[in-house]
Amino acid sequence: MQSRLDDLKKGLSSNRLKVGDRIVTRIEKLVVGGAGLTRTPYGVVFVDLVLPQEEVEVEVTEVKKDYSRGKVVTIREPSPRRIEAPCPYFGECGGCDWQHITYEDQAEIKQRLLRELFVKNFSYSNLWPIVASPRPYHYRNRVQMSWGPLGTCYRKKRSHELLPVKRCLIANEAVNTHLESLAQQPNPPQAVRVQVAKAGVENGTGVFSFSQVNEGVNDRLLQAVLSWASDLELTDFLDLYCGAGNFSFPLAERFSLVSGLGVELDPHLARRAQSQVYERKWRHRLAFHCGAVDDFLCRIPTSEGSLILLDPPRSGCGERISHQLGQIRARSIIYVSCAPMTLLRDLKIILSGDRWKIRRVQGFDMFPQTAHLEVAVQLIDRTWSRANLGS
């Protein structure tokens, strides 16, 4: 191994890598984001589509101050755990990261990475087992694609270049059927958004309402939230970034004596949720407010019996809202995130005082075949927890 590195090193003009350079190296581990990490004489290099302990020849594609990125040219010593990816687009398509890894190994890797993050940042290691997806493939109920000269396209990995895709193995059959019908249109739209929900099919170029892409895992996430709230003796709940009420309606249904309020910036989603309230005749115990979360938190009264639930976009809550949450009167906060790194950033601020402590952390594999992970964290008021839970 070292002799190969020495031979290749002779062809490099300095101890820094340049785009186009090639090295032979061994992958140490997979990291958050899905790439493999290798430490070379020229610094850390991140490599896609690899497994730990594989020896690979890598071509450098990007050089930053503290690290480089590269793509595999040849796998010289493949891992015995490597499998053949079932999708013909895998490796080029930017949608999937880990089809070369068994689903069982994917779940184990995600659990390890999540535990490492919480140990490093909060000295917290008591994570609940990751919730696997009922379907490792054909789970997505929506996709977003572009239209190219050859039809519906995804973007290539780490590129804006279009890749024609006729069928997507992580999309469900209804989505794929609809994509095939789009291909028959003489003048298809430039941007294609397809969503297949229980109510039917939506597609077009307008506003695309948010919903969880994996209904099977979303159902398990909802059950977890309801279970986590069951022993809190709640008086009310506040659902921030509530969308069309993914969490609000199950909470209101389970806890019929508890009042709830959802906050959503998108007026289309807020109106849709409020119309459901009218249809169910729940106006006396559930309402939805259209507006920005940070402005709303300054004005809404909460109580010692409140549950604060939030499911923000990938950008997270941000500093202002996190500071507000750190001081807010409530019994528990449940933070649901699709971006662990912004989750950690926000939690550091929320936990910086002495009001809150971590009660539960659990990963939900909403996105099989990718490195993405949905994470739910429950925080509990320290004083109430000591008095009522003995912890």
N, C-alpha and C positions, 0 to 999 in steps of 0.2 A: 504493500500500500504506500509506504513512505517513498519507495523508489519511483513509483508512478508520479507522485506529487513532485518529487525532485526533477524528473524529466520534464514535466509540464512547466515547472517554475522557470526553467531555463528559457522558455519561450516568452515569458512575461517581462516587460521592460522595467517594472518596478515592483515594490511590495504592495501596490494598490491595484485592484482589479479594474479593468475597463470593459465596457460593453463589447461583446464579441469574444472575450477571452474564454478559454475552456480549462476546466480543472476536473480532476477525479477526486472524489471525496466520499465519506461515509456519513449517512444521515443519523443524527443523534436522537431526535424525537420530533413528534408533531406538536405544533404550537397553536395558540388561539388564532383563528383565521384559516386554519387548515393546512398550511404549508409545513414542509419539513425544515428543521433547523440543522445546519452543519457548521462547525467551527473549523476554519481553515487558516493557514498561515497568513492569509490576506484579510481575515476578519470573518464575521458571521455572514452566512449566505442562506437565504430562504429559497426553497425549491418546492414547486407544486408537484402533485401526483406521485409522491414517493411514500415509503414506509420506513420506520426506524430500522437501523442496521443495514439498510441497503447501500451497496457501493454503486455510485452512479457517476457518469461523466456529465458535466453540467456546462452549459453555455450561459455566460452572464448576459442578462437582458436589461439590468437596471443597476445603477450604482448610486448609493446615498452616502451621507457622511458617516453613519454608524453601521450600515449594513448594505448588502447587495442582494439582488434577486437573480435567479437563474432558471432555465428550463432544462429538462432532462434531454440529453442527446442519446445516451445509451444506459440501460440498467445492466451493470456488469455482474452484480450479485443480487438477484431479487430476493425479497423476503419470502419465507415459506408461507406467510400469511396473506400474500398477495393473491387476488382473484381476478378473473377476466371480467371486465366491465360489460354489462349487457347492452349498453347504449352505443350505437355506432358513432355518435357525436362526442362521446366522452373524451376529454383531453383537449378538444378544441373549444367546445361550448363553455361559456362562463357560468352556466347554471349550477353544475354539480362539481363537488371537490373530491368525493370519496367513494366513487363507485368501484374502485379497485380494492376496497376494504369491506369485509363481511359486515352485515348490519350489527351483529353482536359486538364486534370489535369497535365499530363506530360509537356505539353507546358507551362502551368502557372508556374509550378515549375522551369523550365529552365529559363523562363523570370525573375522570382524573383531572382534566384541565380546569373544570369548575371548582373542584376541591382545592387545587393548587392556588387558584386566584383568591379564594376566601381565606385559606391559611396564610398566604402572604400578606393580604391586606387587612385582615381582621383577626388573625389567629383563631379562626373558626373552622373546624374540620368535621362537625357532626352533620353532614349533608344527608338528606333523604335520597334513596335510590332514584335514578333517573327514570322518568316515565317514557317508555318506548312507544313508537307509533304503531298502531294496528296494521298499517300498510307501509312497508319500506319504499314501495313504488306506487304509482298511480294514486297519490294522496292529494295532490293540489287541486283545489276547486277553482282556481283562477290563475291566469298567466298574463304577462304583458310582453308583447312582441312588437317587432317592427316589420315593415313590408319592404322587401327588396326585389330586385329583378327576377329572382327565382322563387318568390313567394314569401311565406311567413318566416321570420328570422329572429334568432337570439343574437346577442353580442358574443364575440369570441372572448376567451378568458383573458382578462387584463387588457382589453382592447375595446375600441368602439367599432371595429370592423364587424360587418354583418355575417352571420352564418345561417344559411337556409336550413330550416328544420321542418320536416313533414309531420312528425309525431314526437311527443315528449313523454318519456317513460315515467317521469314523476308527476305528470298531469293525469287527472282521471279521464276515463273514457268519454264522458260527456264533453269535456273540454276538447279532447282530441277530435271528436266527431265534428264539433263546431269549427275547429280550425280547418278541417278538411273541406267543410262547406264554404268557408271564406276563400279558399284557394280557387273555387269555381267562379267567384265574382269577377266580372270584367274590369271593374274599377274599384279595387279594394282600398280601404283607408291607409294612410301612411303609418299611423300608429294603431295597433290592434290590442284591445283590452278585452279579455274574455273572462267572465265569471259565471260559474255554475253553482248555484246555491239550491237550497231545498225548494225555494219558490220558483226556480226556473233558470233561464239563461239571460245574462245581460252582456251586451258588447257594444262598442262604439268608441268615439274619440273624446267624449266629454268627461265630466268628473267621475272618477272611479271610486266608489265607496269602499272603505276599509272593512275587511272581515278576516278572521283567521283562515289561513289557507288550508289547514288540515283539520277537518271537522272532528275526526276521531280523537286527536290529541286535545283539541279545544274542549271537547266534552269532559275529558279527564282533568283538564286544568280547572274547569268550572266546578267539578266535584271536589277538587282539592281546596279551592277557595271557600266553598260552602262548609267543608269539614273544618278548616282552620278557624272559621268564624263561629263555629257551633258552641264553644264554651266561653265566649267573651261577654255574655249578658249585655248585648248591644241595645242601645236606645235609638240609634240612627246610623246611616252610612252615607258617605260621600264618595262618588265614583268619578274620578278625574280622568280626562281624556277618554270619555266613556263611549265614543262612537255612537252606534245605534242601540246601545244598551246590552252589550254582550254579557257583562257581569251584573248590571243593575236589575234586569228582569229576573234572573235566577235567584239573586239575593232577596228581592222583594217577595218572590213566590215562597221561598223557604222560610223567611222570617216575616210572617204576615203582620206582626205587631210592631215592626220596626219601620220607621219612615226613611225614605231614601231620596237623594238628589244627585243627578248626573250633570257633569259639566263637559261641553264639547264645543270646539271652535267652529267646526263645519256646520253651517246652518241646515244643510240638506239632511245630515245625519241626526241633528237635534230635533228637527221637525218630524222625521220618521219615528224617532223614539217617542216623542210626545204624542203622536197619533196613536201609537200602540197603548199608551197609558189611557187615552180616552176610550179606545175600543175595549180594554179590559176593565174599565170603570175603577181605576186605581188612583184617581186624582187626589184623594185624601192622604195617600201614603207614598207616592212616587211622582217626581217631576224632573224635567230636564231644562237646563239653562244653556243658552248659546253664548259663548264668550271665552276669553282667554283665561287659563287656569290661574296665572299669577295675579291678575287683577281680581279675580273672584275670591281667592283665598284671603285677601285682605279684608273682605267684607262679610264672609259667611261665618256665622257663629257655630262653633263645634262644642262638644261636651265631653266629659270624662268617659261617656259610654259610646263614643263615636268610633266607627271603623272608617279609615281612609284607604280607599283602593285606587291605585293608579296604574295605567297601562300606556305610557307615553310612546311617541315615535322613537326611532333609532337614536335620535339626538338626545334623548333623555329629558329630564326635567330642567336641568340647568341650575346655576348657582342660586338665583333668587328664590325659586320655588323650593329648592332643597333646604335652604335656610328657614323658610317659612314652615316646612314640614318638621324640621328639627325642634321647633318651639311650639307646635300646634297642640292644643288640648285634644286628646283622643286616647282610646284604649289600645288600638292596634293600627299599624300601617301594613298593607300588603302591596308590594311593588312588583309588578309583572313587567318583564323587559325582554326584548328580542336582541339586545345589544349588551352583553355582559360588561364591556369596558366602560360604557357610559353609566351603567347601573352601579358599578364600583365607585366611579367618580361621585355620583349623587349620594350614595350611601355613606361615604366618608364624611360628607357635610352633615347629613341627617344625624349620624351617630356621634358627631363631634361633641355634643353636650352630654348631659347625664340622664336625659329623659328616656331614651330608647335603648333596647338591646335586641340582638337577633334571636328569634325564637325558632324559625324554620327556614331552610333553603332547599329548593328542589328544582332540578332541571326537567324540562318537558321537550322531548324531541319532536318539535313541530316541523322540522326541515330535514328529514332523512336524506342521505347521499350528499349533504352539504355539511360544512363546518359550523353552520349557524345553530343556535340553541336558544329556546325560550327558557327564562328563569323566573321563578317566583320566590320572593323573600318576604317572610313575615317578621315584622318588628313588633315588640310588645312594650307597653309602658312598664318601666322597672318597678315603680311603687305598687301598682295594681298586681303585677305578676307575683311579687313577694307575698302580698297579702292574700291572694286568692289561688295561686298555683303553687306556692311554696318554692318558687325558683327565681 
